[in-house]
Amino acid sequence: MNVTKPSIPRGTRDFSQDIMKKRNFIFDTLKSVFQLYGYQQIETPAMENLSTLLGKYGDEGDKLLFRILNSGDSINPESIKKAIKPFIELVDKFIGAPEPDKYSIDEDKKIIRNIIIKETSEKGLRYDLTVPFARYVVQHRNDITFPFKRYQIQPVWRADNPQNGRYREFYQCDVDVVGSNSLLNEIELIQIIDEAFNKLGVNAVIKLNNRKILSGIAEIIGEPDKIIDITVAIDKLDKIGLDKVKEELRQKGIGEESIVKLQPLFDLRGANDEKLAKLKEWISASEIGLKGIEELEKVFDYLKNIEISIKIDLDLTLARGLNYYTGAIFEVKALDVEIGSICGGGRYDNLTGVFGLPDVSGVGISFGADRIYDVLNQLEAFPTDTAQSTKILFINFGAKEELYCLPLVQKLRKAGFKAELFPGNAKMNKQMNYANTRKIPFVAIIGEDEMQQKLISLKNMQSGEQLKVTFEELVRVLNEES
Amino acid sequence: MNVTKPSIPRGTRDFSQDIMKKRNFIFDTLKSVFQLYGYQQIETPAMENLSTLLGKYGDEGDKLLFRILNSGDSINPESIKKAIKPFIELVDKFIGAPEPDKYSIDEDKKIIRNIIIKETSEKGLRYDLTVPFARYVVQHRNDITFPFKRYQIQPVWRADNPQNGRYREFYQCDVDVVGSNSLLNEIELIQIIDEAFNKLGVNAVIKLNNRKILSGIAEIIGEPDKIIDITVAIDKLDKIGLDKVKEELRQKGIGEESIVKLQPLFDLRGANDEKLAKLKEWISASEIGLKGIEELEKVFDYLKNIEISIKIDLDLTLARGLNYYTGAIFEVKALDVEIGSICGGGRYDNLTGVFGLPDVSGVGISFGADRIYDVLNQLEAFPTDTAQSTKILFINFGAKEELYCLPLVQKLRKAGFKAELFPGNAKMNKQMNYANTRKIPFVAIIGEDEMQQKLISLKNMQSGEQLKVTFEELVRVLNEES
C-alpha cells in the first residue's frame, strides 16, 4: 500500500478542538442574536450550477470560482472531440509557425481552459452566500412569506491566492431581510450588530453611509454617470490619502472643476447630526441626495429611542466597492485591533432581478467569523469557561475499578455533567497528563480503599487540593464550579 | 442582463427554515450527547488533495469523487498538450478506421477522462469523514493527546446517481476514539447510541457483531482466506434469503462441505448469552474466534452494570461490507419505520496506516442525519416546541406606533424573548398572515388607544383570545408559555 504524506490543499485549514470551541462561541453567539430578532436559518448546497454563479462577481470573480468536474458519465467524448478541434489546429499552427518561440501560448491557454470549462464542468462551489440566497428566494418564492428574514452560516470557497489571513475556504455569517422597504430593517440590523459585538466582547464602531447620498454628490458635482468611479476612488481615502484619490479621479476622466466641487465632502467634520445638516445644505439641489439624507435622519432619529451602546459614525467615504447597494451601507471596524472590517453590508433593490424576480428590495449584513476570531484571539477575550468541555475525569485502575466507576460516571452524565472514564488502565501519570492537557478541572480517583469506603478521592486540578468525598458531595462541588 | 432560471444541481438540496429547525434539533441533540461523554469537535476542509482520497474507497469510490478543477494559473498548457497527444492520435485512428461505427469510443472516453483528471484536478470534495479524520490524526499527531475522542458533523459529497433518499451532498455525524484498545470505548459508544436515540425519541435496536468471530467461523469451516467473500455474502441474508446467499458462496468458490459447516450460523437462535454460549462451543478450535467471543462477553457483562434502555441484538450476519473493521461491528435500525440503518460503525486497527502511522486502533460510529430525519418526520415525532422560533410579533400601524413599539420589543429581547416588530405599515391581514404562517404564538397590537392607555392588546394566535395587558403582564404570559 502506498503511504501518502498527509497534507491539505493550500489556503484550507483543519480546525482542532480548541479552535472549534472558540469558533463555536462566535457562531453560537451570532445565531442566538439572529434568532432573538426573528431571523430563521436556511442552508443551500455547497455546489451551485455555474449558470447561477457566473457573471455575478465580475470577470475577476468568475476566475476565482472553484469549478467541479462533471462526473464520469456526463462527460461526452463526442462533444469534447468537437470542441477540441480548434486546439488541435492550434497545435499544428504552433508547430508550423515561422518563429515558434514568438508564438504566444496565452491564446491556447485560454482556449484550453474554455474547452475544459465548457465541456467538463457545469457546477461550482459557492463564492458567497448572497447569490445563492438570491437564487433561493426566486426558486422558492411561492413558499416564502415576505418579508423574509433569514440567516445563513456556511463556508464559501474562492480560488484566491492564499496569503496572510486570506483563505480559500472560509465561513460567512449572513443575515438579510428581503421583501421590505422599511427603514426599520436598517435599524434592526444596527441593533443586531450592537448586540452581537456586545455579547462577543468586541469594542467596535459602525460606519454608516447611504448610496443615495453618493448619487446626490455625483449629481451636484456634475458627474452623475461617474458615480461608480467616484465611490471606488473615495472608498480608498483611508488607505491612499486625499492626493492619490484626486489623482485617481482625474485618471477616471473627472474634470478638475468637479474635483474642486467635491471638496466639501473631504472637509465634512463634526457629529453625525452636524454632518447631515451641512450635507443637506450642500446637495439640496439633488432630489435623490435629499432622499438619502432623509433616510439617514430617520435611522439616527429612531436610534435615539432605543439603547445602543455601539458608536455609529456617518462616513461618506464608505462605499464598499460593491455596486449593488442602493441605500444604506454598513461597515463595522474593531476599535482595539488593527484589522479590516469585521462586518458589513447594505440595502440592495434588485438582488433577485438576475434570476427573473425584479423589484425585491432587501437589506443585509455579513459577519466575518475569521476576522472576529482574530480580534478575540489577539485580545485574549475568548471566554475561559467553555461549556463544551469535560468537567471530570475518572482515573482507571483496571477491570474491577472501571466496572465500579461506570455507573457513577453514568449518574453524573444523567445529572448533566460532562464526564469521562479513562478508557483502559494506563499509567497514572499518563492519565493525569490527559486531564491536564484536556484542561479537565476535576479528577476522581477510585482505588481499592475508596471502593471499600464508598468514597471518591477528588482532585482539584487547578489548586492541587485533594479530598475524599461522597458521591453527593462530589455533585455539590461540581455544581458550585459550574 | 441574462435572466437565469434558478435551479440547483441534481442530488443537492436547499434547506428551508422549517427543515433547518428539525435538522438542528437532530444535530444539537447529537452534539450535546457527544459532549456529555467528553468528545470534542473538529472540522476539516471540504476539499482534500486527491492523493488523500484516491484509493481509499475502492475503484467504485474513486469514480464517485467530485473533483475540483485547478484554478486558472495552475493549468499548464504544455503538459496538457503532451498528455493530449494520444487523444489526437486516437482521433486520427478513428477517422481512418475501416469500420468507424464499430470502433469503440470507450477507450478514448477513458483516455480523455484520464487526461482531464491528471492534468486539471488535484483536489476533490471529501467523500466521508473517516479518511479526512485519519489524515488529520496523522498530520497533527504531535499535537494530539491520545486517546483522542473527537466528533465531526460536516457534509460529504458523492457523485452517486441521485435517487430516492440518496443525495450527492449529505451530512455525516461521526464520533470516534483513536489510540485506545479498551473495550470501554465500545461500551461508551453503545451508551451514546442509547442516549442519543432516547433524546431524539426514536425506538431502535443495536445490532452487534465482532469481526474476529467472523474470522473464527471462516477458519472453522476451512475457508480462512475467503472471510471477505463470506462476510459480504452473509451480510445480504436479510435482503436475499438463505438460498441466494448459499448460491453466492458457491460462486465465490467456497466448497459445498464448507457451506454445510456454516449451517450452525444460520440456526443460531435465542438470547445473546445463549447465542454466545453455542458459538463458543462451535468455534472453540479457533483462537481468534474465541477472542471475539470474549470481547462480546465483556461488553454484554459491563452493560449489565449500567442502565441501557435500547435493545441490543447479537447478529452474526452483520458485516457492513466494510473490510477495515477488525473487532466490534455496530448497526442501528429504527423499530417503527422501514428504513436502512440509521447509525453504524465498528473497531478498526489500522485506520491511519495508509498515511504512515501504523498500529493506531480506533472505534467509531456514524449517525445518518438524513435517515434519522426521515424517521422522525414519518412518525411526526419532532418536538413541536421550537426554541428557535419567534414568540411574539408586534403589529406595525405606522411611524408613530413603530417608534412607540421599538423600545418595548427591545425590552422583551433583553429578557430573552424572541420578538419581532413587523417592518413597515402593511395591511393588518398581511401582518396577521405573516404571524400565522410563521407560527408565531402571540401578536401584540398597539394602536392609538393602547398607546394612550399604556396597555397592549395581546392576541393568543392559537386560542384566538385577545386581552389588554400591561407590559409586565405580557412578560408573565410569555414566561408561562415557554
Boltz contact constraints between the chains, C-beta under 6 A:
constraints:
  - contact:
      token1: [A, 1]
      token2: [B, 354]
      max_distance: 6.0
  - contact:
      token1: [A, 3]
      token2: [B, 356]
      max_distance: 6.0
  - contact:
      token1: [A, 4]
      token2: [B, 51]
      max_distance: 6.0
  - contact:
      token1: [A, 4]
      token2: [B, 355]
      max_distance: 6.0
  - contact:
      token1: [A, 6]
      token2: [B, 135]
      max_distance: 6.0
  - contact:
      token1: [A, 6]
      token2: [B, 138]
      max_distance: 6.0
  - contact:
      token1: [A, 6]
      token2: [B, 139]
      max_distance: 6.0
  - contact:
      token1: [A, 6]
      token2: [B, 355]
      max_distance: 6.0
  - contact:
      token1: [A, 8]
      token2: [B, 45]
      max_distance: 6.0
  - contact:
      token1: [A, 9]
      token2: [B, 47]
      max_distance: 6.0
  - contact:
      token1: [A, 9]
      token2: [B, 49]
      max_distance: 6.0
  - contact:
      token1: [A, 9]
      token2: [B, 123]
      max_distance: 6.0
  - contact:
      token1: [A, 12]
      token2: [B, 45]
      max_distance: 6.0
  - contact:
      token1: [A, 12]
      token2: [B, 47]
      max_distance: 6.0
  - contact:
      token1: [A, 14]
      token2: [B, 44]
      max_distance: 6.0
  - contact:
      token1: [A, 14]
      token2: [B, 136]
      max_distance: 6.0
  - contact:
      token1: [A, 15]
      token2: [B, 43]
      max_distance: 6.0
  - contact:
      token1: [A, 16]
      token2: [B, 42]
      max_distance: 6.0
  - contact:
      token1: [A, 17]
      token2: [B, 40]
      max_distance: 6.0
  - contact:
      token1: [A, 17]
      token2: [B, 42]
      max_distance: 6.0
  - contact:
      token1: [A, 20]
      token2: [B, 41]
      max_distance: 6.0
  - contact:
      token1: [A, 35]
      token2: [B, 388]
      max_distance: 6.0
  - contact:
      token1: [A, 35]
      token2: [B, 418]
      max_distance: 6.0
  - contact:
      token1: [A, 36]
      token2: [B, 413]
      max_distance: 6.0
  - contact:
      token1: [A, 36]
      token2: [B, 418]
      max_distance: 6.0
  - contact:
      token1: [A, 38]
      token2: [B, 390]
      max_distance: 6.0
  - contact:
      token1: [A, 38]
      token2: [B, 420]
      max_distance: 6.0
  - contact:
      token1: [A, 40]
      token2: [B, 17]
      max_distance: 6.0
  - contact:
      token1: [A, 41]
      token2: [B, 20]
      max_distance: 6.0
  - contact:
      token1: [A, 42]
      token2: [B, 16]
      max_distance: 6.0
  - contact:
      token1: [A, 42]
      token2: [B, 17]
      max_distance: 6.0
  - contact:
      token1: [A, 43]
      token2: [B, 15]
      max_distance: 6.0
  - contact:
      token1: [A, 44]
      token2: [B, 14]
      max_distance: 6.0
  - contact:
      token1: [A, 45]
      token2: [B, 8]
      max_distance: 6.0
  - contact:
      token1: [A, 45]
      token2: [B, 12]
      max_distance: 6.0
  - contact:
      token1: [A, 45]
      token2: [B, 169]
      max_distance: 6.0
  - contact:
      token1: [A, 47]
      token2: [B, 9]
      max_distance: 6.0
  - contact:
      token1: [A, 47]
      token2: [B, 12]
      max_distance: 6.0
  - contact:
      token1: [A, 49]
      token2: [B, 9]
      max_distance: 6.0
  - contact:
      token1: [A, 51]
      token2: [B, 4]
      max_distance: 6.0
  - contact:
      token1: [A, 63]
      token2: [B, 72]
      max_distance: 6.0
  - contact:
      token1: [A, 66]
      token2: [B, 68]
      max_distance: 6.0
  - contact:
      token1: [A, 67]
      token2: [B, 69]
      max_distance: 6.0
  - contact:
      token1: [A, 68]
      token2: [B, 66]
      max_distance: 6.0
  - contact:
      token1: [A, 68]
      token2: [B, 68]
      max_distance: 6.0
  - contact:
      token1: [A, 69]
      token2: [B, 67]
      max_distance: 6.0
  - contact:
      token1: [A, 69]
      token2: [B, 121]
      max_distance: 6.0
  - contact:
      token1: [A, 71]
      token2: [B, 159]
      max_distance: 6.0
  - contact:
      token1: [A, 72]
      token2: [B, 63]
      max_distance: 6.0
  - contact:
      token1: [A, 77]
      token2: [B, 105]
      max_distance: 6.0
  - contact:
      token1: [A, 77]
      token2: [B, 108]
      max_distance: 6.0
  - contact:
      token1: [A, 77]
      token2: [B, 109]
      max_distance: 6.0
  - contact:
      token1: [A, 77]
      token2: [B, 112]
      max_distance: 6.0
  - contact:
      token1: [A, 80]
      token2: [B, 112]
      max_distance: 6.0
  - contact:
      token1: [A, 88]
      token2: [B, 88]
      max_distance: 6.0
  - contact:
      token1: [A, 105]
      token2: [B, 77]
      max_distance: 6.0
  - contact:
      token1: [A, 108]
      token2: [B, 77]
      max_distance: 6.0
  - contact:
      token1: [A, 109]
      token2: [B, 77]
      max_distance: 6.0
  - contact:
      token1: [A, 112]
      token2: [B, 77]
      max_distance: 6.0
  - contact:
      token1: [A, 112]
      token2: [B, 80]
      max_distance: 6.0
  - contact:
      token1: [A, 116]
      token2: [B, 120]
      max_distance: 6.0
  - contact:
      token1: [A, 120]
      token2: [B, 116]
      max_distance: 6.0
  - contact:
      token1: [A, 121]
      token2: [B, 69]
      max_distance: 6.0
  - contact:
      token1: [A, 123]
      token2: [B, 9]
      max_distance: 6.0
  - contact:
      token1: [A, 135]
      token2: [B, 6]
      max_distance: 6.0
  - contact:
      token1: [A, 136]
      token2: [B, 14]
      max_distance: 6.0
  - contact:
      token1: [A, 138]
      token2: [B, 6]
      max_distance: 6.0
  - contact:
      token1: [A, 139]
      token2: [B, 6]
      max_distance: 6.0
  - contact:
      token1: [A, 145]
      token2: [B, 434]
      max_distance: 6.0
  - contact:
      token1: [A, 145]
      token2: [B, 437]
      max_distance: 6.0
  - contact:
      token1: [A, 147]
      token2: [B, 423]
      max_distance: 6.0
  - contact:
      token1: [A, 159]
      token2: [B, 71]
      max_distance: 6.0
  - contact:
      token1: [A, 169]
      token2: [B, 45]
      max_distance: 6.0
  - contact:
      token1: [A, 180]
      token2: [B, 423]
      max_distance: 6.0
  - contact:
      token1: [A, 180]
      token2: [B, 424]
      max_distance: 6.0
  - contact:
      token1: [A, 182]
      token2: [B, 423]
      max_distance: 6.0
  - contact:
      token1: [A, 182]
      token2: [B, 424]
      max_distance: 6.0
  - contact:
      token1: [A, 184]
      token2: [B, 423]
      max_distance: 6.0
  - contact:
      token1: [A, 185]
      token2: [B, 423]
      max_distance: 6.0
  - contact:
      token1: [A, 305]
      token2: [B, 403]
      max_distance: 6.0
  - contact:
      token1: [A, 305]
      token2: [B, 406]
      max_distance: 6.0
  - contact:
      token1: [A, 305]
      token2: [B, 407]
      max_distance: 6.0
  - contact:
      token1: [A, 306]
      token2: [B, 406]
      max_distance: 6.0
  - contact:
      token1: [A, 306]
      token2: [B, 407]
      max_distance: 6.0
  - contact:
      token1: [A, 306]
      token2: [B, 410]
      max_distance: 6.0
  - contact:
      token1: [A, 354]
      token2: [B, 1]
      max_distance: 6.0
  - contact:
      token1: [A, 355]
      token2: [B, 4]
      max_distance: 6.0
  - contact:
      token1: [A, 355]
      token2: [B, 6]
      max_distance: 6.0
  - contact:
      token1: [A, 356]
      token2: [B, 3]
      max_distance: 6.0
  - contact:
      token1: [A, 388]
      token2: [B, 35]
      max_distance: 6.0
  - contact:
      token1: [A, 390]
      token2: [B, 38]
      max_distance: 6.0
  - contact:
      token1: [A, 403]
      token2: [B, 305]
      max_distance: 6.0
  - contact:
      token1: [A, 406]
      token2: [B, 305]
      max_distance: 6.0
  - contact:
      token1: [A, 406]
      token2: [B, 306]
      max_distance: 6.0
  - contact:
      token1: [A, 407]
      token2: [B, 305]
      max_distance: 6.0
  - contact:
      token1: [A, 407]
      token2: [B, 306]
      max_distance: 6.0
  - contact:
      token1: [A, 410]
      token2: [B, 306]
      max_distance: 6.0
  - contact:
      token1: [A, 413]
      token2: [B, 36]
      max_distance: 6.0
  - contact:
      token1: [A, 418]
      token2: [B, 35]
      max_distance: 6.0
  - contact:
      token1: [A, 418]
      token2: [B, 36]
      max_distance: 6.0
  - contact:
      token1: [A, 420]
      token2: [B, 38]
      max_distance: 6.0
  - contact:
      token1: [A, 423]
      token2: [B, 147]
      max_distance: 6.0
  - contact:
      token1: [A, 423]
      token2: [B, 180]
      max_distance: 6.0
  - contact:
      token1: [A, 423]
      token2: [B, 182]
      max_distance: 6.0
  - contact:
      token1: [A, 423]
      token2: [B, 184]
      max_distance: 6.0
  - contact:
      token1: [A, 423]
      token2: [B, 185]
      max_distance: 6.0
  - contact:
      token1: [A, 424]
      token2: [B, 180]
      max_distance: 6.0
  - contact:
      token1: [A, 424]
      token2: [B, 182]
      max_distance: 6.0
  - contact:
      token1: [A, 434]
      token2: [B, 145]
      max_distance: 6.0
  - contact:
      token1: [A, 437]
      token2: [B, 145]
      max_distance: 6.0
